[in-house]
Amino acid sequence: MSARPVLLVLGAGANIGKAIASKFSSAGYKVALAARSIPDGTTPEGHFGIKVDLNDPSSISSVFAKVKSELGTPNTIIYNAANVSPPPDAENLFSLPLETLERDVNIMSTSAFAAAKEAVKGFETLPKDTRKTFIYTGNILNVKILPVPALVTLGVGKSAAAYWIGLASTSFKKKGYGFYYGDQRTAQGDPVGAQINAEAHAEMYSKLATEDVDLPWHVSFVLGKGYVDFSKL
């Protein structure tokens, strides 16, 4: 494997994914970006692109195999995929088709679990002194239920992922593997909604992956401030 660290971003969109890729690339990382909207091959920015449907958890292992073959084993994995599917009846969350819920949970938790599984397999092969980090882009919904039926799949998917990320953080702490659930908030601790900031994510994720930090697995952060403990609000 190359001495340069390798970053894999799954669910790499034009906002957060782009900012993360730029931040890590400027820090010397080789970067692989995987998403349904990304064609296979070299991206315009010079990164390694992989087309993948994250609704299919079985596709994850091939993504890691391609990255390993092209760039080396990734030591930093960021899972950034999300999907929101409002129920047909805006007032009745149970009008949501079961297949829609299953698809969104696949995208936000099951495929992320598959990615974490592949990440750990790769971590085991890397040198002991190599930083090994798995970061998941979450939100407030794992700790706060908002009375909005339109967010049902988003809340279920993020909450499901948060549980096993927290468990992984504890389980692999002795090995030095970092597992984090990133959650951008307003200065008051509220969800940022549509005001999500890509650069704030890139800055926080870079800190988690490249610096010695003593932070909980659920990392809430604020633009311009970094980590903020909102757990007692």
Buried (B, 14 or more C-beta within 10 A) or exposed (E): BEEEBBBBBBBBBEBBBBBBBBBBBEEEBBBBBBBEEBEEEEBEEEBBBBBBEBBBBEBBBEBBEBBBEEBBBBBBBBBBBBBEBBBEEEEEBEEBEEEBBEBBBBBBBBBBBBBBBBBBEBBEEBEEEBBBBBBBBBBBBBBEEEEEBBBBBBBBBBBBBBEBBBEBBEEBEEEEBBBBBBBBBEEEBEBBEEEBBBBBBBBBBBBBBBEEBEBEBBBBBBBEEBBBEBEEE
